[in-house]
Structure formats: structure tokens, C-alpha cells
């Protein structure tokens, strides 16, 4: 009975470790993707501001 219990504990630990590592890796990829999306949105926001500023300057005649 002790050997069976030990084998089950080792098996459950291995499964838990595998799941933890897989989730950690996929979470890391998700965070990288989110950072890229945020950077793209910031770049679009800056370009929109610059375009709006240029249009206002043209309207003002400067």
C-alpha cells in the first residue's frame, strides 16, 4: 500500500508540475502579445495626435 501511495504522489506531482510549466509559458506568451498590442495602440494614438495638430496648424494658417 505504501508503494502505491508513493507512486500516486509522484504521478500527481509530475502532472501538477507539467500543468504549471505549461500555464506559465502560455501566460508569458499572452503577456508579450498584450504588450505588443499596447505599444501599437500608443503609436496610433501619437500619430493621431500629430495629424490632428497638423490639421489645426493648417486651419490657423501657421
TAVEN-V344920 format. One line per field, one symbol per residue. ss: DSSP state (H for helix, E for strand, - for the rest). A space follows every 50 residues. Layout:
ss: ???
This chain:
ss: -HHHHHHHHHHHHHHHHHHHHHHHHHHHHHHHHHHHHHHHHHHHHHHHHH HHHHHHHHHH--
